[in-house]
Amino acid sequence: MVVMIAVLVSSIHTAAFSQINPPVDSVKADSLRIKAAKASFAADSTYKQYDIADLLRDIIHPNKKVNPLRKKSGITLMPNVAYNPSIGAQIGIKAVAGRKLGGDPNTLMSVAATSASITTKGIIYFYLSHNIYTPGNKWNFQGSLVAAKTVTPDFGLGIGQGAEGSEEDRILTNPDRKGYVLHAQYYNFREKVYKQVHENLFVGAGVSFDIRRKIEDRSNTDELTPYNIYSDRNGFDRDHYMSNGLLFNVQYTTRDNQNRAYKGIYADAGVRVNQTWMGSTRSAVQFTTDFRKYWSLSASNPEHVIAFWNWGSYLVGGALPYLELPGTGKDVNFRSGRGYTVAYFKGTKYFYSELEYRFPITANKFLSGVTFFNIESTNDDLGTKLFQKWQPAGGAGLRVLFNKATRTNLCIDYAFGNYGARGLFLGLNEAF
């Protein structure tokens, strides 16, 4: 079902001796280097693991002996094959890289990714993202660049709780979850710079520009659609807008890996201030929190993990455009709310939590699995308050180890929720 390309594997070249009988000091130095390499190798358990590159090597070169001191490449190149109910089936190409910068062993892994893809629902998407830690974690740079033709399913405002009032109010809250589809051009540039002020503690600031053009609802010719009603009430043009602002964040992290943590904490709290002088259509102040905690259940088999995630976003003042409201799958990596399509539930205030159990299936870690449960709540500004109504979802999934050097997994999940929502979700790296 999923086509995969072999990982680009780097090789370490051994130096040739320049003399037939080298000096004794040289022999001792070489011996010490070999012992150090073996000690480093012994401390690294990834040599016991088996990933896609190992599988392809065994198929292409079945009798080739493995060099245990060969270092795995931190670059993964593959077809960008995915599927979920929001985008349909996707095909493209993707590259993911992971590497620790400098020689400080406490430096967190830096990761970067880029992709270009097209889907069966007409979505064309290109992005470039990075999360870079300089040696010693003195600075952290997080950013992304996106250019896309989007096709966004829409199910109205709120959590599925009907609002008493006018016909417009009922259409806006859409208690029956009638589906609409919004087409648009989307451009985003975001960059944040964090400075470490204490061990594992960072403060940062940045900017974000979100631009949408040629917005139209092709699924309904009626003027009374949730998008049109919300935009008219809040002073946004129906066919375009800009949401540009300043970002201020505090981050604390002790995760042992950015792609798939076995232990540690990640916490980030931030304020976004959209400003008209930066080109934003309306001013707004938004507060966002992101908390993740990981517990490894076994010292000898650390892949047994309980993972918890909470993500929240709350409008403090002003107005946000309809397509920028926080909601299902609207986190930075679009991975929350498995079981529902993106923005299935949304509002000016949004609260989300998820619990996941991760476990190995095969002894060589090539296959592993997960089970998960999530719950979310939002408001609709028409009577339903945050935490008044909840929507659950859950499911299970399979993991295939794609690159053991960076703990990169291919994720295959099946999830389901209310209103008959269900679907297959494919992606790279854990949801959180």
N, C-alpha and C positions, 0 to 999 in steps of 0.2 A: 504494500500500500504506500509506503514511504520510500522514496529513492534517496540514497545517501552517497555522498562522495567521500573518498578517503581523506583523512586529516593530513595536512602538510606536516611532515615529520622532519625536524631538523636533526643533523648529525654532528657529533663531536669528533673532530679529526685528531688523531694522536700524532705527536711530534716525533720525527725520526731522530735517532742519535747521530750526531755529527762525527763521532769518532768510534773506532772499533773497540778501544779500551778507554772508556771515559774515566775521569778522575774519580777517586773514592767519594769526595764530597758530592759530586754530581749523582752518583749512584744512590747515596743516602737521601739526597733531596728528592730523587724520583720515587724512592721507596716510601718516603713520608707522604708524597703527593698521592700515591696509589692508596695508601692506608687511609688518608683523609677522605678520598673519593669513596672508598668502600664503606667507611663509617657513615658518611653522609647518605649513601645509598641505603644502608641498613636502617637508618632513621626514617627513611621515606617509604611508606607502606604502599605507594601507588604501583610499585613494580609487581605486586601480587594481584593487582586489578587488571581487568580485561575490558577494553573499549572497542569502538568501531574500527579504529586503525589496526588493532591487533587482529580482529576478525578478518579484515580485508587482506592483511599480510599473510595470515594462515591460508586464505583461499588462493592468493596469487603465488605465494612462496611457501608452500606447506612444510618444506623441510629446512627452512632457514632458521638458524639458531638465533635466539634473542640475546642481544648484548645488554646485560643488566645495568651497565653504567651509562647507557645511552639516554640522554635527557629528552623527555617528551617536549614537543613543540607546544607553545601556548596559543597557537593560532588554529582555529577551526574554520574550514571553508566547506560550505554545503549548499545543496538546494534549499531554498526557503519554502518548505512544504508545510502547510498548516490548514486547519479547518476549525471553524466554530460557527454558531448560528448567526453571528453578527456580520461576518465577512464572506461566508461561503467557503469554497475551496480556494486555496492560494498556492501559487507557484512563483518562484523567483530565485534569487541567489543571495546568500547571506555569509558574512564573515564575522567571527567573534574572536577577540584576542584577550589574553590575560597574562599579566606579568608583574612581578615585584620589582620595583625600581630601587637601585642602590643595594648596599650590602647589609643594611640594618635588618636583622631577622624579625623585628617587630613591625616592619613596614607592611601595611595592608596591600593586598593585590589590587592592581589597577586593571580595569577592564574597558574594552571599547567594542563597538559593533557597528556594522553598516549593512544595509539591505535595500534591495529594489525588488518589487513584487507586483503582481496583478492578480485579481481574484475573479471568481465566476459572477460576482455581483457588480462588477465594473469598477472596483476600487483599484486605483494605481497609487502606490505608496513608496516613497524613498525616505530613508532616514539615516542619520549619522549620530551616534551617541558615545559619550565617554564618562568614566568615573575614575579619575586619576589621583593617586596618592604619591606625593613626592617622597624621597628618602626620609625616613624617620617620621613620616606622616605630618610634616610641618605644614603642608598645604594640601587641600583637596579641591579638585576642579570637577564639577559636574555640569554637563550640558548636552544639548541635542539640537539637531537641525532637521526639519521635516518639510517636505513638499509633497502634496497628495491631491488626488481627486477622490473625494470621499462619498460614500453612500451609507448613510446612518439610519438604522431603524429607530423609530420613535414611538413611544407608548404613553406620552403625556407626562404631566407633572405629578409628583407625589409618589405614594407607596401603594396605590391601588384602592384608596379610600375615597369614595364619591363625595363630592361637596354639594351641600344643599344651596340652591340659588338659581341662577339663570342657566339657560341652555349652554351658554359659553362656559360657565363654571364647570358644568358636567363634562363637556368636551375636553376642557383643559386638564381636569384631574383624571379622566378616562378610566373609570373603575372597572370597565370590562376589558381593558388592555387591548383595545383596537389598534392595529398596526398602521403606522404611517412610515414613509421613507423620505428622507431629506438628502438631496444631492448638493454638493458644494465643492469649491476649490479651497484648500487649506494650506496655510504656510505658518510655520512656527520656528522661532529661534529662542533658545533659552540657555543661559549660562549663569552658574553660581560659583563663587570662589569662597572656600572655607579656610580659615586660619586656625591651627591647633593652638588653644590657649592653655590647655592642661592635658594630661595624658588621656587620650580617647575623646576629648571634648573639643568641639569646633564651633566657631561662630562664623557666619558668612552672609554675603549679600550678592545680589545679581539682578538680572533683568529678564523679562519674558515678553515676547511679541507674538500674539495669536491673531492671525488675519484670515477671515473667511470671505469668499467672493462667490457670486452667482449661486446663491442659496435658493433652492426651490423644492417644493413638495410635489413630486410627480405622481404620488399615489392617490391623490384626491384633488379634484377640481373645485371642491367647496372651499370658500374663504374661511370657514370655521374649522381650523385645524389648531391643535395645541400650540404649534410653533407660531402661527400668525397671531393668535390671541395673546400669547405671552409677550411677543415682540411689540405689538401695538400698545399694550398696557404699560410697558416699561420703557418706551421711547427708543426702540431699536428699529432701524430699517429692516424690511423683510429680506432683502436680497444681499445685504453685506453688512459687516461691522468689523471693528478692531477692538481687541482686548489686550492692552499693553500696560505693563506695570513694573514696579520695583519689588524685589524679593529680599526678605530678611529672615535668616534661619539660625537656629541653634541645633547642633547635631552631636549625639553621643553614640559611639559604636565600639563594641568589643567582639564583633563577629570574626570567626576564624577564616571565613571565605565569603566573598561577595556573591558568588553564583549559587552555592549550596552550603549553607552554614550547618555545622554540627553542634555548635554551642555559641553562646554570647548574646548580646543585645544590640539592637539598632533602634535609635529613637531620634526623631526629627520634629521640631516644631517651627512653624514659619508663618509669617505675615506677608500677604501679597497686597500691594496698594496700586490699583489701576488708576492712571492719571490721564486726564484729557490733554494735558500739555505734551504727553508722549504720543498722542494720536489715538488714545482710547476713546471709543464712542461715548461711554459713560464712566464716571469714577466709581470705584468700589474698594472696600476693605474686606479681605478674606483671611480667616485664620485656619491653618491646616496642621494636623498632627499625624504622625506615622510612627507606630511602635511595633517592634518585632522581637520575640524572645524565643530562644532555641535551647532545648534540653536534650543532651545526648544521654541515652539510657544505659549505655554499656561502654566501659573503658576499652575492652578488647574488640568491640564491634561498634564503633561510634556512629555508623550509619543508621542505627535505631534512634530516631529523633522525634520528639514532640515539638511542634512549632506553632507559635501563636502570633496572630497579626491583628492589629487594630488600626484602622485608617478613618480619619474624620476630617470634614471640611465645613466651615461655618461662615456664612456671610454676616459680617458685622455691620456694614453700612453700604449705601449705594445700590447699584443694580448690576447683575451679571447677564451677559447674553445667554439665550436659551441653550445653545450648544456647548457653552462653557460651564453650565451648572454641574456641581459635583453629583456623582451617582454611581451606579453599577459600572464597573470597568473603567472608571474615569481616573484611577490612580496613575502614577507616572508611567508604569509599565503595562497598563490596561489589562491587569490579570485578576482583579477582584471580581467577586460575584459569579464564579463559575456555576453554571446552571441557567443563567440568564444572558440575554444579549446586552451589548454595551448600552448604558443609559436606560435600561429597562425601568429602573426606578431612579428618580432624581428630584432634587429640590434645592432650595437655598441653603439648607442645613442637612448634613448627611453623616451617618455613623455606621461603621462596618466592622465586623469582627469575624475571624476565621481560626479554626483549630485543625491541625493536620498531623497525622502520624505517618512517618516515613520509615521504611524498613527494607533491608536487602532481601532478595529472593535467591540469587545464586551466590555461591561462596566467593567467586571471583569478582563480584559486584557489577557484573555486566547488566544484570536485570535487577530492578528493585521496584517497590510499589509504594502507593500512598492511599490513605483514606482521608476524607476531609468533610467538614461541615462548616457552613457560614451563615451569617444572619445580618440583616441590614434594616435600617430605618431612615426615613426622611420626612420632611414636611411638605405641604403644598401651598402654604400662605393663604389658604381659603378655609381654614378651620382645623385641619389635621396638624397636630404638633409632632415634633421630633420625639421618638420613643413611644408614641401613642400606639403605633402599629408596626409589626415586624414581619419581614418576609424571609423564610429560610431557604436554604439549598444545600445539597451535598452530593457526594459521589466518591469515586475511586479511580485510580490511575496506575499506569505502568510507566516505568522509567528505563531508558536504555542509555548506558554510559557512552557518551559521544567523545569526550576528551578527559581522560583521568588526570591530566596535569592541571587542569583548571576546574575540575568537578562539573563539567558541562554535561547536562542530561538532555535527551530528547524526551519530552513529556507527552503522554497520551492519556487524556482524562475523559471520563464520561460523567456528566453531572446532570441533575434535574432539580426543578423547583416548583413553585405554584403556577397556576394558570396553564398547566400542560407544558411549561417550559422545560426543555431538555436538549442535550446536544453533546457532540464529540468536540473536545477542545485539544488541539495539537499546538505545541510550542517548544521553545528551547529555553532551558534553565527553569528552575522552580518558580512557582507563582510568586513566592516571597521568600 
